[in-house]
Amino acid sequence: MATLPDLNLLITLDVLLSEGSVAKAARRLRLSPSAMSRALGRLREVTGDPLLVRAGRGLVPTPRALELRERVAPLVREAEAVLRPAEGLDLARLTRTFTLRTREGFVESFGVALVTRLAREAPGVRLRFAPKPDKGSTPLRDGAVDLETGVVGDSMGPEIRAQALFRDRFVGVARAGHPLSQGAITPARFAAARHIAVARREHDADRRQAPVDAALEPLGLTRDVAVIVGDFSAALTLARATDLVATVPERHTLTLREGLFTFALPVEVPEITVSLLWHPRLDADPAHRWLRACVRQICAA
């Protein structure tokens, strides 16, 4: 394996070429003249050029040194900028695209407020809303997604950061004028209706009991599931045009449920916590921190 070059020599070379004097360069770098002379010797060795040569009582740069001076100075300035704390965020000049992975209903319920705020504060920022077909954290880990919303589950990587956005509860939804809209909705009446189940993947419908079914089971009741769909949006579309009943999260589907009959479930179903998720490499990024704050504040409104 090749020996890596001593990158500290770039700083030494930059100062030597700008000062044109071993003594002045030594004072600027707070080194002794002998230490600076040894550093010049190492530079001559690695570059294969004398760099500074004696001319009367002073030193003059060689053609190779003049060439390097134009290249080394920008390199050193760039390295210093990399190692310097991030400058204050200038939202008015920020140009960046952020990808948010969300479940259906998030854009409809919160997207308008988020887009409006970002357009006002940072007009150069562009949002890309991506669908969320699963709960895996790979898109966050590989950088394909900047932020994600969802319920923290076992499939989420242990390094992923999470911050609660809001609590949500499940509600029942049916078309306007549905028989359930008349009279008290008892567990028996609710279970007797024909239902739409939501399962992201095919095996979810067979392997995992929905929370509403778990709540009905102790009462000796089961839902009559007529249709299984992959998302809440599809469930609400069917409920709007048929006598089927859907069970969906309340806040997440606020806009999608407009014009539908929404009712509290007649059984106790645990609430869910919708969280904001991101990878720790973006923790300290000023623009990302600003975006996280925007999403939190809008969801809390």
C-alpha positions in Angstrom: 0.0 0.0 0.0 1.4 3.4 -1.0 2.3 5.8 1.8 -0.2 8.7 2.0 1.3 12.2 1.6 1.6 14.5 4.5 -1.2 17.0 3.7 0.1 19.4 6.4 2.9 20.1 3.9 0.3 21.9 1.7 -0.2 24.5 4.4 3.6 24.9 4.8 4.0 25.2 1.0 1.2 27.8 0.7 2.8 30.0 3.4 6.4 29.6 2.0 5.3 30.5 -1.5 3.3 33.5 -0.3 6.0 34.8 2.0 9.0 34.0 -0.2 11.1 33.7 3.0 11.9 30.8 5.4 12.2 33.2 8.3 8.8 35.0 7.6 7.1 31.7 7.0 8.5 30.3 10.3 7.1 33.3 12.2 3.7 33.0 10.5 3.4 29.3 11.4 5.0 29.8 14.8 7.9 27.4 14.0 11.6 27.8 14.5 13.7 28.7 11.4 15.4 25.3 11.5 12.0 23.5 11.6 10.9 25.5 8.6 14.1 24.7 6.8 13.5 21.0 7.4 9.9 21.4 6.1 11.2 23.1 2.9 13.6 20.1 2.5 10.7 17.7 2.7 8.8 19.7 0.2 11.7 19.7 -2.2 11.9 15.9 -1.8 8.2 15.2 -2.5 7.9 17.7 -5.4 11.2 16.9 -7.0 11.9 20.7 -7.3 14.0 23.2 -5.3 10.9 25.5 -5.2 12.8 28.5 -3.6 16.4 29.2 -4.7 18.9 31.8 -3.4 19.1 35.0 -5.4 21.4 37.5 -3.6 20.3 37.8 0.0 16.8 36.5 -0.7 14.9 33.5 -2.2 13.0 33.5 -5.5 10.5 30.9 -6.6 11.2 28.4 -9.4 8.8 28.1 -12.4 7.4 25.0 -10.7 6.9 27.0 -7.5 5.0 29.7 -9.4 2.8 27.0 -10.9 2.1 25.4 -7.6 1.3 28.7 -5.9 -1.8 29.2 -8.1 -3.0 25.7 -7.3 -2.1 25.3 -3.6 -3.7 28.5 -2.3 -7.3 27.5 -3.4 -6.8 24.0 -2.0 -5.8 25.3 1.4 -8.7 27.7 1.5 -11.1 24.9 0.5 -9.7 22.6 3.2 -10.1 25.4 5.8 -13.7 25.9 4.8 -14.4 22.2 5.2 -13.1 22.1 8.7 -14.8 25.4 9.7 -18.2 25.3 11.5 -21.1 25.7 9.1 -22.1 29.3 8.5 -25.5 30.6 9.4 -28.3 29.4 7.1 -29.4 32.0 4.5 -32.9 30.7 3.6 -33.4 33.3 1.0 -30.4 32.0 -1.0 -30.8 28.3 -0.1 -31.1 26.1 -3.3 -31.8 22.5 -2.5 -34.2 19.6 -3.1 -35.6 17.6 -0.2 -37.3 14.3 -0.5 -40.0 13.4 2.0 -41.4 9.8 2.1 -44.9 9.7 3.5 -48.0 7.6 3.6 -51.1 8.6 1.6 -53.0 11.4 3.2 -50.0 13.4 4.5 -49.7 15.6 1.4 -53.4 16.2 1.4 -53.6 17.1 5.1 -50.3 18.9 5.6 -48.8 19.5 2.2 -50.4 22.8 1.4 -49.3 24.5 4.6 -45.8 23.1 4.3 -45.3 24.1 0.6 -46.7 27.6 1.4 -44.3 28.1 4.3 -41.3 26.9 2.4 -42.2 29.1 -0.6 -42.3 32.1 1.8 -39.1 31.4 3.7 -36.9 29.6 1.2 -38.2 30.1 -2.4 -35.2 28.2 -3.8 -36.1 25.0 -2.0 -37.9 22.2 -3.9 -39.9 19.4 -2.2 -40.3 15.9 -3.6 -43.0 13.8 -1.9 -42.2 10.1 -2.4 -44.7 7.2 -1.7 -44.0 4.9 1.3 -44.8 1.3 0.3 -43.0 -0.2 3.3 -41.5 0.7 6.7 -37.9 -0.2 5.9 -35.2 2.4 6.7 -33.0 1.7 3.6 -34.0 4.9 1.7 -33.0 7.0 4.8 -29.8 5.1 5.2 -28.6 5.3 1.6 -29.6 9.0 1.2 -32.5 8.6 -1.2 -34.8 10.1 1.3 -34.2 13.1 3.6 -37.2 12.8 5.9 -39.9 10.3 6.5 -43.1 10.2 8.5 -44.6 7.1 10.0 -45.1 4.9 13.0 -41.8 3.6 14.4 -41.7 -0.2 14.0 -39.3 -3.2 14.4 -38.1 -2.8 10.8 -36.7 0.6 11.4 -32.9 0.7 11.8 -31.6 1.3 15.3 -29.6 4.3 14.2 -32.6 6.2 12.8 -33.6 9.3 14.6 -37.3 9.7 15.5 -39.3 12.6 16.9 -43.0 12.4 17.6 -45.2 14.6 15.4 -48.7 13.9 16.6 -51.0 11.3 18.1 -53.7 9.8 15.8 -56.7 7.6 16.4 -58.6 5.3 14.1 -62.1 6.3 13.1 -64.8 4.6 11.0 -65.8 6.1 7.7 -68.8 5.4 5.4 -70.6 7.3 2.6 -73.0 10.0 3.5 -76.4 8.5 4.2 -75.0 5.1 5.1 -77.3 3.1 7.5 -74.7 3.5 10.2 -75.3 7.2 10.2 -78.7 6.6 11.7 -78.9 5.6 15.4 -76.2 4.4 17.9 -73.3 2.6 16.5 -72.8 -0.5 18.7 -70.0 -3.0 18.3 -72.5 -5.5 16.8 -73.8 -3.0 14.2 -70.3 -2.0 13.3 -69.1 -5.6 12.9 -72.1 -6.6 10.9 -71.4 -4.0 8.2 -69.2 -5.0 5.2 -65.7 -3.7 5.6 -62.6 -2.6 3.7 -59.3 -3.8 5.2 -56.0 -2.0 4.5 -52.8 -4.1 4.1 -49.6 -2.7 2.6 -48.4 -6.1 1.4 -50.2 -9.3 0.4 -49.0 -11.3 3.4 -50.1 -8.6 5.9 -53.8 -9.5 5.5 -53.1 -13.1 6.5 -50.4 -12.8 9.2 -51.3 -9.7 11.1 -54.5 -8.9 13.0 -55.7 -5.4 12.6 -56.1 -3.4 15.9 -59.9 -3.1 15.3 -60.2 -6.9 14.9 -58.2 -7.4 18.1 -60.7 -5.1 19.9 -63.7 -6.9 18.6 -62.4 -10.4 19.3 -63.1 -10.4 23.1 -66.7 -9.5 22.3 -67.1 -12.5 20.1 -67.4 -10.3 17.0 -65.5 -10.3 13.7 -65.6 -7.9 10.8 -67.0 -9.1 7.5 -64.1 -8.0 5.2 -65.3 -7.7 1.7 -62.3 -6.0 0.1 -58.6 -5.6 0.9 -56.7 -2.6 -0.5 -53.1 -1.4 -0.2 -53.7 2.1 1.2 -56.1 4.4 3.0 -56.8 6.5 0.0 -58.1 3.5 -2.0 -60.2 2.5 1.1 -61.8 5.9 1.2 -62.5 6.0 -2.5 -64.4 2.7 -2.2 -66.3 3.8 1.0 -67.4 7.0 -0.8 -69.1 5.1 -3.6 -70.4 1.9 -1.9 -71.9 0.7 1.4 -68.5 -0.6 2.5 -67.0 0.8 5.8 -63.4 1.8 6.2 -61.3 2.2 9.3 -58.6 4.9 8.9 -56.4 7.2 11.0 -58.2 10.5 11.7 -55.6 13.3 11.3 -53.7 11.6 8.5 -56.9 11.4 6.3 -58.5 14.7 7.3 -58.8 16.1 3.8 -59.4 12.8 2.2 -62.5 12.2 4.3 -64.3 15.4 3.3 -68.0 14.7 2.5 -67.9 11.3 4.2 -69.6 10.2 7.4 -67.0 9.8 10.1 -67.7 8.2 13.4 -65.9 7.1 16.5 -65.2 3.4 16.7 -67.5 1.6 19.2 -64.5 -0.3 20.6 -61.3 0.8 22.2 -58.5 0.8 19.7 -55.0 2.1 20.7 -53.9 5.4 19.3 -50.8 5.6 17.2 -47.9 8.1 17.3 -46.8 9.4 13.9 -43.1 10.4 14.0 -40.6 12.3 11.9 -37.7 10.1 10.9 -34.2 10.9 9.6 -30.7 9.5 9.4 -28.2 10.8 12.0 -25.8 12.1 9.4 -28.2 14.9 8.8 -28.6 15.8 12.5 -26.4 18.9 12.4 -27.2 20.0 8.8 -28.7 23.6 9.2 -31.0 23.3 6.3 -32.3 19.9 7.4 -32.8 21.1 10.9 -34.9 24.0 9.5 -37.0 21.7 7.5 -37.6 19.4 10.4 -38.8 22.3 12.5 -41.2 23.4 9.7 -42.7 19.9 9.5 -43.1 19.7 13.3 -44.7 23.1 13.7 -47.2 22.5 10.8 -48.2 19.1 12.1 -48.6 20.5 15.6 -50.9 23.3 14.4 
